[in-house]
Amino acid sequence: MHRRLFIGAALLLSGCSTIGITDLFQDYATQLRPVRQAVSQNNIASAQQLLPSNSRGHSNYLLNQLETARLEFLAKQNSQANETFEAVYQNMEKKRQAAKVQLSAGLEQTNSLLTNDSVIGYEPAAYEMTMLHSYKALSYVFDKQLESALVEVRRANKVQEDALKDNQAVLDEQAEKAAEGYPDIAELIGNVKNGFQNAFTFYLSGLLYEADKQFDDAYIDYKKALEINSENSYLQQTVLRLAKKQGFDQDFEEFSKRFGKLKQTQANTGQVIVIAEQGLIPARQEFHLRLPIYTSRGDARFYSIAMPVYRDAPYAGSDKTVTFDGENLPLTPIVRLEALAAKTLKDQSAGRITRQVMRLVAKEKMRAELARSGGDVGNILANIYNIASEQADTRSWSTLPSQLSIAQHAMPAGQHALTVPGHGEIDFTVSKQGLTLIFLTSINNYYDTHVVQL
Amino acid sequence: MKLLSVKSAAAVAMTSALLLSGCANKAVVSYGDAQAVETTDINFGSTDLQKVASQMTDSLLASPVVGTMTANTRPIVFVERIKNKTSEHIDTESITDSISTQLLRSGKFRFVDMTRVEAVREQLNFQNVDPLVNPNTAIAFGQQVGAQYMLYGNLSSIVKSNADKADVYYKFTMRLMDLKSGLVEWADETEIRKTREKSTFGW
């Protein structure tokens, strides 16, 4: 009877095809390794070919679409990338509107007891959704469609708001601690928010609102970015500049005290903004424990535990400065996506451990049953299956950059050149009181630039 | 024992069948009423578009100022655009198309179409420059009339959601400006609120 149930379970897994056979025995990060290698070797076309394409019912479908869209973005296929990103967004919207108790979700959880966590449908984390909207916004900006870019900005802000709501408890706890005698509450809250909010998205949103001459909206979003990342000197200057421009005198005074004086700019100048994507986000790695446990009768039983971890050191690339017409300026990180990814993993770990324990019990039940009905062969087969199918859930958007950095400089109207060490010059035009955006992507050997006058 | 295994086999078969039927799709194509109320999801849809367009046209035509304006002449209007300030990609040109079509139908206004200026220029260039065209039939440059009024507006939204429901509020504002004096001769707004409550159980 149990063998039949087992066959039934196998049918069930393949019937609705939540995962493929490869996914059962190979974790996501391992599958994606060749793709990541191809990207760092500046071979996007081959990366696109190497990326497995998953069907709509696959548990990794949304993740797969994110990777596809990112590769399209890197290959400068903007409109295609936008379509793919939009499909992911629409899917997520549907999920958000789905019933509170979903039978299919329960089924996935049950399936995960007999296989591994990868059968649970992947839902992009908040930081991944903010990046999705940021890339869409950037694509629209590259195509000079500011109004559509602003739609994406508003969607991204909604994601951030929801993330804030979800983490309100953590913030409250920190605020309470702060009340007990921590020195600077603003600083502290900023550090906590750093874990789940994306300062880059707020910065981009501020920039695009500024380009649309909605200076109040721009100021609000710049301020939110500054709250998350208060060390970035360019951001400090930007907030000061807008506080002055919009006449927020009280804010201006307070920020001047905290961050120093606003650098004066001439009327004939425009702002040049460099946003640089650097490196490739670390992949989750598998932490595997194989436990041979002997019973009182001396029979060996093999149990396997697998958890995802991050092992890589933080990003330490050499691309730390850019040169504006001979003037060297540092590139300052605005968001470290690797940190956001690590925080997400940490938040998920409680559920993961619970499922791991339940899975250990379920698999042992299955083994015992097969050993009883199938003798030694059944026992061995079950042991092999248990070990081989235990894979850590290493799924996460793996073609994102490690971090994003910015540099900003006021320059007189006219022609100028930006020098990126090791990559030559980029020519650009500055208009009076205008904004010029230079977007750089450098992932090991991959290097690409976009210049847009906003 | 045998009875039991037959039973269990049947149970497995039934669960599998149930599950598989969940994946199967049957597509049905049918025609519906284009004016029917559409509530597929909470996003901006055809009903909202129709509601906004017809309310705006009615309000504009019923306005006393417009009544005196159109008493003896048919003013020439150009549609600037509706600025999309929502968090959805909405084809606002489709809204302005509906409004301008309904206004034209009323016979009280005339329109110049700014979206086709390039095409007109290309055609006139062809008529005047290309030797294929008989110069006597070519339309000379510089004969089009200028618009007297500009129609423009904003569409903004507020979206809120929690675990139980989602709520979206749209506000559509429209204005008619006299291009000579810069005075706004007419303005109106219309609001739409949509709420969606989540079901408790689902597949």
Interface residues (C-beta under 8 A of the other chain):
Chain A: M1 R4 L5 I7 G8 L11 L12 G15 C16 G57 E86 R96 Q97 A98 A99 K100 V101 Q102 L103 S104 L107 E147 S148 L150 V151 R154 R155 K158 D162
Chain B: L4 S5 S8 A9 V12 T15 S16 L19 L20 G22 C23 D41 I42 K83 N84 K85 T86 S87 E88 H89 V159 S161 A163 D164 A166 R196 K198 S199 T200 F201 G202 W203
